[in-house]
Amino acid sequence: MAEAPEPSKGQPGLAEAALFGLCPRCGGRTLFAGPTRFAERCRACGLDLTRFNVGDGPAAFLTLGIGAIIVALALWLQLAAEPPWWVHAILWLPLTVLGVVLGLRVAKAALLQSEYRNKAGEGQ
């Protein structure tokens, strides 16, 4: 089994960078300018974040995965306790939005960190 490469000196690890939105170069918490939107540049070291292409892949997979989990939990709750419809609305709508937004931040940050670490770029 191949071991993951050690992060370069001063660079955060993949899990740490993904969880906290850290810049892959300097480790500053400057990766995001909005809930899921990357900043154009790192405010600490000036790394151009627009050159990375994370795409929309994480959004589709996270929405499907979290949607499946939420539906399974909602069905379980309905069959176990039969709550009124408004309990489902109060419970599952915010959990779905929160799960997708937080999951998207982590997934996008992990992909950007991986692109930076592996020096990914356009094919030659």
N, C-alpha and C positions, 0 to 999 in steps of 0.2 A: 504494500500500500504506500503510495507516494505521500510524502509529508508536504504540508503547505509551506511555501517559502516564508521565511521570517520577514516581518516588515522592516523596511530600511530605517535607519536611525532617524528619529523624529517623526516618523509617519505612524499614524494609528493603525491598529489591527482592523481586519474586516468587520468583525462583530461590533467592536467598539465604535467604529466610524458609522456603521449602519444604524446602530441604536441611538446615537447622539447627534447625527448629522454633522460629522466632523470633516473638515477639509482633508483630502487625501495627501496633500503635501505638507501642511504645517500642523494639522490637528486642531485648528480653531473651529469653534461652533458657528461656522459661517456658510454652511452648504446651502441652506434654504432661505429664500426671500419671502415665502408664503407657506401655507400649510403643506403643499406638495410641489411647489415651484422652486426650482433651483435659482440661486442668485447668479447673476452674470459673471461676477468675479468674486473671489475670496477677499473679504475686507481686510484680512490680516496679511496675506502673502501675495495677493494679486493674481493667483492662478485663474486662467480663463476657463470657466466652467461651461461655456457655450460650445466648446469643441467636443464635448462628450455627448454621445448619442445613446441615451438610455431607451428611448422609444416608449411605446404604449403596451408592451408585452406584460409588464408587471400588473398593470391595471386590469387587464382581461382575466389573468389567472387569479389574482386576488379577489376580484368580484365574484368569480365563479366559486372559488374555494370557500370564501366567507359566506356567500349565499347558501351553499350546500349545508354548512355547519348551522347557520341560523335557521334554515328550514327544518333541519332535523331536530334542533332544540325546541322550536315552536311546535312541531308535531308532538314531540314527547310531552311538553307542558300541556298541550290541549288534551291529549289522551290520559294523562295522569291526573290533572286537576280540573279540566274544563273551565278555565277562567273566561270572563266576558271578553268581547273583542277588543275593548279599549285597553285591557291589560297587555294584550299582544302588541298593540300599537305603541303604547308607552315604553314597553320593554325592548322590542326588537328593532324598531326604526333607529333609535339613537345608537344601539349596539352595532347595528350594521354600518352606519355612517362612521362611527368611531373606529371600528375594526378595519374598514377599507382605507380610511385616511391614514391611520397610524401604520397599517401594513404597507401601504404605498410608500410612505416616507422611508421605512426601513428597506424595502425592496429596491427603491430607486437609489438610495444612498449606497447600498451594497453593490449594485451594478456599476455605479460610477466609480466606486473605490476599486472594483475589480478591473475596470477599463484602465484606470490610472496605473495600477500596480503591474498589469500585464502589457502596458504600453500599446493598447489596442488602437487601431487607426484604420484608415481606408486601405483597401487592398491595392497592391502595386501592380 
